[in-house]
Amino acid sequence: MINKNTSMNKRKVISILFCLIIFGIGFISCTEKTELTETGNDFISFTQTDHAFQLAKDDEVAPIIIHNDEYPGVEWAANLFKNDLEMVTGLEAEVFKNDIPAQTTPVIIGTLGKSPLIDQLVANKKIDVTDMEGKWEVSLIQVVDNPYEGVEKALVIAGSDKRGTIYGLFELSKQMGVSPWYWWADVPVKNHSDIFIKSGRYNFGEPKVKYRGIFLNDEEPALGRWAVENYGGFTHEFYENIFELILRLKGNYLWPAMWWASFNSDDPQNPVLADKLGIVMGTTHHEPMVRAHAEWDPWGGGEWNYETNAAQLQQFWREGIERMDDRETIVTIGMRGDGDVGMSEEANIGLLQKIVEDQRKIIANVTGKPAKETPQLWALYKEVQEYYDKGMRVPDDVTLLLCDDNWGNVRKLPAPDAEAREGGYGLYYHFDFVGGPRNYKWLNVTPIPKIWEQLHLTYKHGVDRIWLVNVGDLKPMELPISFFLDYAWNPEDWPVDKLVEYTTNWANQQFGDEYAQEIAEILDLYTKYNRRRTPELLYSDTYSLENYREFETIVTDYNRIKEQARNLYEDMGEDHKDAFYQLVYHPVLACANLNEMYYAHALNQLYAKQGRAATNAMAEKVENLFEKDAEITNYYHKELSGGKWNNMMAQTHIGYTNWQEPPVNAMPPVLTINVPRRGELKFCVEGNLSVFPDQIAEAELPAFDSYNRQAFYIELFNTGNTSIDFRLKPSENWIALSKKEGVLEEQERIKTQINWEQLETGISEGTVEVISDGETISTIKIGAQKFGDNPGIRGFIERNGVVSIEAPHYTLKEESDNIEWMEIPGHGRTGSGMTTSPVTISMEELSEDAPQLEYEFFLLNDPANEEVEVEVHLAPTLNFKNGNGLKFALSVDDNEPQVINMHEGNEVPDWKYPLWFNRAVSNSVMVEKSKHKVSTKGLHTLKIRMIDNGIVFQKIIIDNGGLKASYLGPPESLKL
């Protein structure tokens, strides 16, 4: 029998001897090789560790070595790294060209095949680059012993190409404590006197998406006016800050600002600088051949019509390709109408294909090489996708840039088994949009979970050549930009079970660990709340005043996180306040204020109708909140960061009357009334905005039951300026009132509950008399049902005729061998979402073996007509398969499942924004309704069966005759 320990010890000895032999002839030690880490792992330490490289310690900092032959862009990044190091440590590192000073432990920076310093290390087998050579944007960070004669130790930062080296430098800066947003959001640099690099070899691998970038768009009046004030326009001085940010975030691609600007002609240094720093440039979906739309009229080309003006267009485009030279560019091909509109209705596929053929001839003729050797994209934006669906095709080497619906919902994806294309597929996504049904460009309205869900869907369907996102004015999209580019680098770093960590990690990067979790909660919630209804789409009637206390709950939720943010802002050190205001406090403060203003306006309109004495005070509150909005913006422009960001929040956002922005913010019109000196006592009750006793003689509160133990309010109000005595007299001792008598000035809510211990089992009825000046002016009916012991009751309990369930709160889930259910935390208007994984597998048709979710619910009342109506709230996923629509099945108990197609009748013909589409994107939800046979009260089970992948279930509402109108639906029911 062989002794296991002895065998293992022998293997260890052999392994160590082998490593020593290899080390002796110059290879990397086995120990180092095994310390290969994955992307994102920390290699920085601020305390001494064994064999670590000393970057800074005891007022000494390592020198930086770069060769004269290196790319100028790498030298630029090396100088930024030097500045970063000084910001962190207060020490200024010396930069040497070519020569390494004696008796030093230097930082060696260089690119494979470009830097003789790095190539020497490779030739001498001091570093192993077999997993880097020929790769795209790979960074290597490694502590190397005895790299050169007379050098004991060095930190090597090498790249497989120019961007690989730059990314390595900026990764080191980030881990030292320099946020990528240090300039664009004034995030303070974290100071450390000592910095060490852990011994090991850190290879960050290739990005999963090849081209990853942003689009500066819709840049007036904010970014455009800011750029003009600070740089005279979109000049290379402006773009240097943009390029630096993109590279620090490991992006590589840009569509520049273009409403009135031309990147290439406004400042000829723009493209030169982009090429130097390694930024791949492009032009938008309606600007072919590297020509900005703003160039056409000054160029004097005439009509933008290929049928009538082909020669002029060809010359215009030829000059664009000539000007491009050999700089890294993705050339947009194809043609849309003049000014980002569709082609004329007469345009046909044959003409469009000829345009592409002619453009590619120009590319080949100018570059002197086959067109396929110049990267190109064809954007399937808006109506262009219809041309594709009707059969238009472009050469296989052209990247098909698929698009969302401008609201973050992907329109089309290739089938999982689609034949590979040489040019692959890309995605054009939106965090900002100008167009129907309404602009959204003021503040961030895109939650990270929604982005994750759509990008995950996209990536898993093989879209990985280009990812580009429209970020509007850049600020205030800092968080989603970071996530978009981080996720594009490697989606596998952020599986759904780590998604909740992302915002916390990001907050930690900007503000440190102490407040990170609380900041993350605020950031996640405010974007979730904003996506329910974007600020530009808000009205005073968006949320219900009458049902479920919906509007006041919305305002309470916003105000809660506003107070959290305010408290944190006050606790923050002075050096963090500007960054915290920009990234956290301002958007929460502004959005809370806006929602409260519309709530006050809704109350003002209601109070005027009801004749309340508080009407005019509420009108004044609307005015004050409107003025507060202007004050918040003024602080951002004039005081924040010493006025650095003047104009950046100039986007109008109040007073929209159609899709386009108003010229100025316009306060919603308020109502005022003449309030008499002596008025009367009136009241309304929860769930009924009628005025009592005027409109109906007897009021009635919603029913109480002993399971839900509800609390409802009676709201007393005065119609005059003189106070009124009131008294409330319950007929039964089981009716509990928060107040039975008092003096009413303007208005007061009285909470009504039931003393269940004093109530007999069964249905009980009582009343509350409303007495004013000694006279009963009305009575309020109270009905309560006390249930006896029922050991069989479980599941979600009916409350006032409705059962409301958040989709992740299932009773039971069933999965198949290859499909499981996946919760997407936070991906819902009121909760989270449930979808299936992998997102590339469907059942295609209803099957008994299909994965399903079961929800037990208990009805307290027999359904009328022996049926209930079920609403399923879904994320507004589009029919990305372009088939017959995405389907699922729904059933109650053992009844036959109903197949529901969430897209049936919901197509978007000619991109005309029909009513359903307005509702889906405006309300950020698709609601599917179906009726189901349910004969009796008691325990029932609702089942959702999966048919198609890609559907996200968010909320289920079972209407047993009591569902009231609201925007979000009733709050979740009690679950036993």
N, C-alpha and C positions, 0 to 999 in steps of 0.2 A: 504494500500500500504506500502510495506517494504522499509525503507530508506536504499539505497545501502551502503552509507558511514557508517551508524550505524552498519550494518551487518558486513562490512569489519573490523571495529574497534573491534567489539566483537571477531571476529575470531583471530585478532592479539593478543588481550589480552590473550585469551585461549592458543594460540600458545606459547606466552612468558612464561605463567605460567607452561605449560607443559615442556618447555625447562629447566626452573629453577628446576623443580622437578627432571627431568632426570639428570641434572648436579649435583644435590644434592646427588644422589646415585652413582655418579662416572662415568657417561657416558660422552661422548663428547658433547660439547654444540651444539645446533642446528645451531648456527651461523657458527661454524667451519665446520660442516658437509656440509653445503650448499656451502662452498668455495672450493669444489672439482674442480680441474682445469684439463684441457686437457693437453696431452703431449706437451711439448715445451713452455708452458706459463711461463712467468717470475715470480719468487718468490723472487728474490733478489732486494734489494733497497740499494742505496748508501747514502740515507738520512733517517733520523728517521721518522717512520710512527707509527700510533697508534697500540699498542699491538704487535709491531714487536719484534723479537728476535735479541738481539745485539750479532752478531758474532765477530765484532771487532769495537772498538771505543776508542778514546782518549788513544791510546797506550796500550789498554787492549784487549786481545783476549780470547775467550771462551776456556776452556779446552776440550779435547777430551777424551771420555770414551769408552772403549771397553772391553769386558769380555775375560778372559783367555780361555774360552771354545769356543770362536768364531773361524770360519774357518781361517786358516793361510792366505789364499788369501785375505780375508776381512781385516785382520790386515795389510797386505802389502798395500792394497789400502788406508787404513786409514792413513798410514804413508806418502803415496804420497799426500793425501789430506792435511795433515799437512804441507808438503813442498809447495804445491800450495798456501795455505793460507799465508805462509811466503813470497812467491814470490809476492803475491798481496799486502800484507799489510806491509811487513818488520817485522812482529811480529812472534815470535816462540811460537806456542801453546804447552802446556804441554799435554802429553798423559798419561792417568791413566788406569791401569788395575783393573777392578771390582769396586773399591771404587770411590765414588763421593765426591770430596772435599766439605767441608762445605762452605756455603755462596757463591756458584758459580751458574752460569747459563751455564750448560755444553752442549756439543754436544754428544748425545748418539747414538752409532753406533752398529747395530747388526742385526742378521738374525733370523727370526721366527723359533722357535724350536731348535735353536743353542745357542742363547744368553739368559742367565737368566735375563739380564737387560731388554730385550725387552719382554720376556715372562711374567715378573712381571707386566709390563705396561699393557699387554693384560689382565692378570688375574684381575688386579685392575680396569679394564675398563677405563683406561686412554687413550688408543688408540683402535680404532675399526679396526680389520683386517679381517672382514668377507668377504670383497671383494678382499682379498689377499691370504687367506689360500688355499694351494694346487695349486696355480697359478704359471705360468712359468715366472720368471725373472721380477716380479713386484717390483717397488720401491715405498716407501712411505716416503715423507718428510713432517713433521708436527711440528708446534710449540705447545708445550703442557704445560699448566699451572699446577703447583704443581704436577709434575710427581712422585716425591718421597717425603718422609717426610723431611722437611727442605730445599727443592729445590723449589724455586719460579717458575722457568720457564726453559724449556729445548728445544733444537732442536733435534728431533728424526729422524734418517735416518735408516730406516728398509727395509729389503728385504724379499720377499717370499722365496727366496733361495739365494745362495752365490752371483750369478751374479746380482740379484736384488739389493742387498745391495751395491755392487761395482758400479753399474750404478747410484744409487742414489748419491753416493759420487762424482762421476765424473760429474754428471749433475750439482751439486752444484759448482764444480770447474769451469766448463765451463761458468756458469752464472756469476761467480765472475770475469772472465776475462782470464782464462787459456784455450787457444785453444787446442783441441786435437792434433794439429800439432805443439805444442810449441817446441818439440824436433826434430821431423822429418822434419820440415820446418823452424825452428828457429824463429817461430812467437813470438814476445815479449809479455810478460805478461802485462796486463793492471793493473796499480797500483791504489789502493783505500785505503784510511786510515780508512774509516768507511764502514762496511758492515752489513746490517740488512736483516733478513728473515721475509717476510710478514706473518702476522698471517693467519693461514689457514691449510688446509689438501690437500696435493698434491699427488695424486696417478697417476702414469704414465701408468698404464695398462700393459697388456701383449703385446708382439710384435706380429705382424700379420704373420710374417714368423718366423718359429721356429729356424732354424739354418741359420745364416747369416755370411758369411765369405769371405776371400780373398785367393788367390793362388799366391804364389811367384814363378814365372816361367821365363824361358828364361833368366836366371840370369847372363849369361856371355855375354859380358865382364864387365858389369857395377856392379850390386849388388854383384856378386860373388867376384870380385876383391876387392871391397870396404870392404866386410865382412872379407876377408882373411887379408887385411891390418890392419883392426881395431880390429878384434876379433880372428884372426887365423882360421876363417871359420865360419860356421853356428852353433855357439855354443849357450849355454843357455844365455850367456851374450848378444849375438846378439838378441836372440829371446825374451828376457825380454822387450826390446824396442818395438818389434813387438806386443807382447801380450798387453802391455800397450796401444798402439795405438788402437788396435782392441777393447779393452774394453772401452776406452774413446769414441769411435765411436758407442758403443752399439752393437758391433759384438760379436760373440762367437765361431767362427769356422775358422780353418786354414788348408790348404794344404801347406806344407812347401816346400822350395826350394829343387829341386831334380835332376838337370842335372847331378851332380856328387856327391851330398850330400845325406846322409841318416840321417834323423832327429833322429831316435831312437838309432842308433849305433854310429854315429859320436861323440855324446856327450850324455851319458846316463842320464845327468841331464835335457836334453831337455824335455822329456815326463813328468818327475817329476814336473818340473816347470809349464808346461802347465796345468797339473792336479791341482796343487796348486792354480793357478790363475783363473781356471775355463774356460780354452780354450778347446773346443772340437776339437780333432785332427782327421785328415783323411789322406788318400793317394790318388793319382791321379787316373784317369779313367783307367790307364793301370798298376796300382800297387796294385794287390789284397792282401787282408788279412794282412794289416798293414805292408807290406814289401816294402821297397824302391827298385826301379829297380837297383840302384847302389849297392845293397847288393848281387845281384844274382851271379855275376862272382866271387867276393871274397869268397863267401860261397862255391863255387865249385860245383854248382848244375848241370852243363852240359848243355844239350840242353833244351831250353825253349819250350817244346813240350809235351803236356799232353798225347798224344797217345803213345809216346815212352818213356816218363820219368815221369810218374804220381807219382811214389813213392817218388822221390826226391822233386818234387814240393809240394806234400802233407806235407812232413817233413818241408820244407822251410816255408810253410804257417802256419803249426802248431806252429812253434817257434814264428812266428809273433803274433799269438793270445795269446800264453803263455806270451810273453813279454808285451802285452797290459795290462794284469792283469785286474783290475776293473776300470781303468781310462776311462773317458768319451771319446768315440771314435765312429765314424761312419765307419764301415768296408766296404771297397769296395770289391765287389764280381764280378765274371766273369773273363774273360781272353781275352787279346788282344795279338798281336804278340810281339816279343822281341824288345823293344825300341820304344814304342809308334807308332806301325804300326799295320795294320790289320792282322788278322789271315790268314793262308795260304788259298788258294782258295779251298783246299780240306776240310777245316773245315766245319762242319755241325751243324745244330741246336741241334741234339741229343747229340753230343759231348759237346757242350757248356752247355746244360742243365745238363748233368752229372757232369761237372766241378762245377756248382753252387751247385748241390746236395751234392757233396763231400765236398765242402768248408763249407757248413752249418753243415754237420756232425762234421767237425773239430771244428767249433765254439761251438756247443753244447757239445761235449766231453771235450773240454778244459775248458769252463766256468762252466760246470756242471749245466746248465740250458737250457731250450729250445732256439733254435737259434733265434726265433722271439723276445726274450728279449734283444738281442744285436742289436742296430741300424745298418742297412746295407743299402747300395745303389748299384744300378746297373746303370752305366752310358751309356746312349744311344749315345755314341760319334762316329761320322763318320760312319764306316761300321756297328757298333753294332746296330744302329737304323734299318738297313736293316734286321738284324736277327729278331728284334722285329716285323717289318712289315711283315715278312714271317711267323710269328706265334710263335716265341720263347717267353716263359713267365718265370717269376720268382715268388716265393711265394708272397702272397699279402702283407705281412708285410715289404717287401723290398721297399725302396723308389726308384722310377724310376727317375733318374737324367736326365732330358731332356737337350738338348744342342743347342747352336746356331751354326751357320756355321763358327765359329771362327772370324767372322766379325761383330758380334752384331745383327745378324738376326736369330730369333728363328726358328728352323727347324720343331718342332712338339709340339702341345699342345693337352691336352685332350679335348674332346667335353664338352661344358658347362653342358650337362646333363649326362656325363659319370658316371658310378657307382663308388662310393667312394672306394678308396683303403686304407687299414689299414696303409700302409707305405707312402701313399701320393705320391706327385710329387715334384721334385726339378728342379732347373735350374742351368746349368753351362754356364757362360757368359764370354765374352772376351773384355778387353781393350788393349790387347797385343796378338800377335800371331807370331809364327815362322812356315812358311809353304806357300803353294801356294795360290793364284798366286804370293804373295810377302809378306815377313815379314813386320810387322809394330811394332816396339818396341823402337823407339827412343824417341818420344814425344807424348803427348796426342792428339789423333785424334778422340775422341768420344764425340760429343756434348751432353750436358745434355738433350735436347729435344728428341734426338734419343733414349737415354737410357730410358727416361720416357715412350716413346711410346711403346717400346718392353716390358718393365717390367710391364707397365699397362696392356697390352694385356695378358701377362703371368699370372699376379695375378688374373685378372678377369676370367681366365680359370681354376682357382682352384689350381694353382701351388704355394704352400706356406709352404712346409716342409723344403726345403733347397734352399738357394740362395747363389751361390758361383761365384766369378768373378776372372778371371785371370788378375792380375795387373802387370805382368812383374816384373820390378825392384822396384816396389812400387813408387819411384820417377820417373817421374814427374806426377803421376796419382792422386795427392792429391784431387783435386776437384771431379773427377768422383767417387773416392772411398768414399768420404764423402756422395755424393748423393746416391750412391748405398746402403750404409748401413742405411742412414736416411730413404730412401724410403722403404727399407725392413722392418724397424721397424714398420712403419705405412703408407702404400700407401695413405690412406685417408687424411693424413696431407697435401698431395701435389697434389690436383686436378689440372687439366690443367689450370684453371684460376689463380692459385697461382704459376704456374711454373716459370714465369718470375721473381718472388721474390726470388727464391732459391739462385741464384748466388749472388744477391745483399746482401742477409742475410749472405751468406758465406763470402763474401768480408768484410762485416762489422765485422764479428767475428774475422777475421785475422788482419784487418787494421783500424777498426773504421769507424764511419759513414761519416766522411768528404769526403772521396774519394770512398766510397763503390759503388755508382751507376756507376761512370766512370770505375772503375776496373771491375765491372760486365760486362759492355759492351765489354771491351777488352777481357775478358775471354770467353764470349759467341761467339764473332766474330772469335777469332783466332782458336778455336776448330771447328767452322763452316767452316772456310776456309780450315783448315787441312783435314776435312772430304771430301771436294770436291775431293781431291787427296792427299793421304798420302805422306809424304816426300819421302819415299822409292820408290814410284811409279812415282815420277816426272821425266819428261824428258824435253828437250828443245822444243819438238814438242807437249807437252800435250795441251797447250792452243794455240789458233789461233793468229798469228801475222797479218793476213790479214783481218780478219772479226771482226766487232763489237769492235775493239780496245780491244779485250778480254785479251790478255796477259798483256798489259800495265795496264789495269784496275785491274787485279789480283794483280800486283805488287804495284800499287797505294793504293789499299785497305790495303794490308799488311803494307806498309810504313806509312799509316795514323795511324793505331793503334800502330805501333812501336813508332811513335813520341809521341802519347798520353802517352804510357807507359814510354818513356824516360823522358818526362816532369814530370810525377808523381814521377818517381824514384828520380829525382833531387829535387823535393819538399818534399819528404819523410824525416822524421826525421832519423837520423843515426841508431837508434835502429830498424827501420823497413826495412832498405835497403836490408839486406841479405834475409829476408823473401820475400820481394817484388820481388827481383831478381829471386828467385827460383820459386815462384808461378805465376808471371805475366811477368816480363820483359824478362827473359831468353827465354822462349818458343816463345814469340812474336819476339824478336830480332833475334833468330836463324832461325825461319821459314821465316821471311821477307827477311833475308839475302840469304837463300837458294833459294827462289822463284826468287829473283832478279838475282842471279847467273845464273839460268837456262834461264831467260829472256835475260840476256846479252849474254849467249851462243847462243840462238836462233838468236839474232841480229847479232852476229859475223858470224854465218854461212850464213845468208842472205846477209850481207854486202860484204862478200868475193865473193859470187856468183854475186853480182851486181857490184863489183869492186869499192866500196866506199873507200874513203880515211880514213874513220873512222873505217875500219875493224880492224886494229892493235890496236887502242885505246880500242875497245870493247874486243879484246882478252886479253888485259892487265886488263880490268875491271873484266873479268871472273876470272883471276888469283888472283886479289886482294880480290874478294869476297870469293873465295875458301880459301885463307889464313885467311880471317876474320872469317870464320867458325871455323878454328882451334884455333884462338885467343879467340873466345867466349867460346869454350870448355875448353881451358887452364885456363881462368879466373875462370870458375866454379870449376875446380879441384884444382887450386893452391892458389887462393886468396879469393874466396867466403867463408865466415864463417871461416876464418883462415885455409883453406884447409880441413875442416871437410868432404867435399863431394868428395874428390879425387877419380877418376875412375867412379863416378856415371853417367857421361854423355859420357862414352867411346864407346857407341854403334855406329858402322859405319852406315852411311846413305847416302853416295854419291858414285855412281858408281856401282849400282846393274846391273847385266846382266842376272840374273835369279831370282828364288824365294829366294835363300839363300844370306845372307849378304856377301859383299866383305871383304877380310881380312883387308884392310885399305881403308879409303876414297880415291877415285880416281877422280880427276878433269876431267870433260868432255873435250875431245881434242879440242883445238881451232885452227883456221886457221889464217895465216898471209899472206899478199901479198906484192909485191914490188909496192910501191906507187910512180908514176913518179912525177918529180918536177912540170910539167905543165899538168893539167888534163882537163877534160871537165865538163860542167854542164849537169847533168842528173836529172831525177826526177821519182817519182812514185806517184800514187794517192790512196786515201783511197779505200780499197776494191779490190785493184789490185796491186800485187807486181811485175808486169812486169816493166822493165826498159824502160823509154822513153827518147829519141826517138829511141832507139836501136831496141826493139823487135816489137813495133807497132808504126806506124807513128803518129796516133792521139789517144790521151788519152780521157777518159770520166769519169767524176765524177758520183757517184750515183745520182739518181733523187731527186730533192727538191720538197716539197709541202708545201702549206701554213698552213696546220694543224700541221704538225710535226716540221716545221721550222728548218730543219736540219742544221748542220754545218759539213762540210767535209774538210779534209786537202789535200793540195798538198805538197809533201816532196821533196825539192830540195837537191841534194847532189853533192859533188865535188869528182872527181876521182883522183885528184892530190894534191900536197902540196902547190900550189900557189893559192891565192884567186882569185875569179872570180866575175866580175860584172854581175848582173842579173836584168831583168825587166820583170814584168808581166803586160800584157796589156789586160784588159777586153774589149770585144766588146760592152757591154751594161752597162748603168749606174746602172742597178739594180743588177749587180754582185759586191758583196762587198768582198774585200780581206783585210786581216789583214796587209799586206805589199805588196807594188807594185814594189819596187826596193830596191837594196842594194848590199852589198858585201858579198859573200858566202865564208866562210872559209872551214868548213867541211860539215855541213848540217843544214837545217832549215825547219821548218814546217810553211806553210802559211794557215791560217784558211780561208775557203771560205763559205760565207753565201749569202742570198738574201735580198735585200732591197724590202720588199713586198709592201710597200706603192708606189713604183715606177713601179710596175708591173701590167699589165692588167690581168683581169680575163681570164683564159684559160691556154693553154700550150705555154710557151715561150722557145726559144732556143738562146743560145749565145756561145761565146768561150772566152778562155783566151789564148793569145799568150805568149809563153815562149821565152824570148829573151836573148841571151848571146853574148857579144861582138858585139852588134848592129845587130845581125842576129836572125831571128825567127828560133828556132830549132824544135819547135813542137807547136801544139795547143791542148787545152783541151776543150772538149765539155761540156757545161753546159745546163741542162734541168730543168725547173721549172714549176710547175703547181699551179696556184692560183685558189682556189675555191671561188665561190660566196656564198652568204648567204644561208645556208641550215638549217632551224630550226629543221629538222628531224634527223640531224646527232647526234649520241650519241654512247656510248659504247667505246670499245677499237678500236682505229683507225689504219688501215693498215699503215705500214711504210715500203717503199721499198719492197713491195711484201710479207710482213709477219706481222702477229699479234701475239704478245707474251703477255701472261697473267699469273700472279701469282695466284695460285689456291684459296687463301682466298679472292681474289678481285672479287667475284661473283656479278652479278647484282641482283639475286634473289635466295633465297633458299627455298625449300619446304621440310617439315619434316612430319613424320607420328606420330601417337599417342604415339608410344613407341620407335621411333628412331629419333635422332636429329643429326645435323652436329656439329662437334667439330673442332675448329682450334687449332693446336699444334704450338705455336709460335716458330719460328726459326728452325723448322724441315723441312729444304729444302736446296738445294745447293745455291739458290739465294733468297729465301724468307721463307715462312712458309708452313705448310701442312694442309690439310683438310681430316678428316676421319669421320666415323660415330660412334655414341655412343648410347647405350652401345656396346662395342666391342664383345659382345657375341651373338648378334642377327643379323641374315641375312634374306634377302628376299628369298634366295635360288633360285629364278627364277625371270625373268623380269616381273615387274608389273607396271601398270599405277599409282598405289598408292605408288610406291617406292620413298623414299627421293631423291631429285635431286637438283643439282646446275645449274643455268643458267648464261651464260656469253654473253652479247650483244657485237657484234663486227661489225665494219663498213668497208667494202671493198671499196677502192677507184678505183679499176680496175676490169673489168670483168674477172672472172677466165678462164684460158685456159681449153679447153675441158669440160667446165662446171663442174669442180670439184676442190676441195681443199684437201690437205692432212693435217691431224691433228696428231700432236705428243702429247701424254700425258706422262708427266714425273712423275714417281711414286717412292716412297721410295722402296728400294729393298727387300720388304717383301717376305718371302718364303711361300711356300704352307703349312702352319702350320696345316691345316686341313687334309693334306694327302689325299685329294679327287681328283677331276678333275681339281683343280686349282681355284684361286680366280678370280671372274668375275665382270665386271661392264658393263654398256651400254652407248653408245655415239651416239648422233644424232645432226644434224644441221637443224634448222627450224622444219618443220613438217614431215621430212623424217623418214622412219622407223628406229628405233634405231638399232645399230649394237652391238651385244654382244661381248665383248672383254675379252679374258681369258689371264691374265698376265703371266700364267705359262704354257700355251699350248706349248708343244715342248721344254720346259725349265726345264726338270728334270735333276737331277744330278746323272747319273748312276755310281755306284761303286765309288763315290767321286773322279771322275777323272778331275774335273775342266774344263768343256768344255768352248768354247769361250764365250758363253752368260754369264756364271757364272763369268768368268774373268772380263767381262765388267761390270756386275752388281755390283760386290764388288769393283772393281778397280775404277769405275766411280761413285760409290755410288748412282746409279739411275737405274731404269728400264724404258725403253722408249717403249711405244706401239704406233704404227702407223696405221692409217686407212684413207681411202679415202671416201669423202662425196660429194654428188651432190649439187652444188651451181651454179645456172645459171647466176646470174647477180651480179653486184656490188651493194653496198648499205648496209642496216641494216640486220643483221642476228643474230640468237641466237644459241649458242652451249649449249647442255644439257648433263650433266653427271648424269646418274641414278645409284643408288646403287643397287647391287645385293648381293655381299658378304661383310661381315664385314672385318675389318683388313687392308683394302687398304688405303694408304695415298697418296692423290693427291697433287702434288707440283707445277706443271707448265703445261700450255697448249700453244702449238704453232700451229698456223694456217698458213700453207704455201700456199700462192697464187702465187707461182712461183718465189719467191724471197729469199727463205731461203738459207743461206750460211753455209758452214761447220764451226762448232765451238764446243767447249767442253760443255759449259753451255747453249748454245742457245742464241738468241738475248735478249737484255735487254727488260724489260717490255714496252709495247706500251703505248702511250698517251691515257688517258681515258677522255672522255667528258661526 
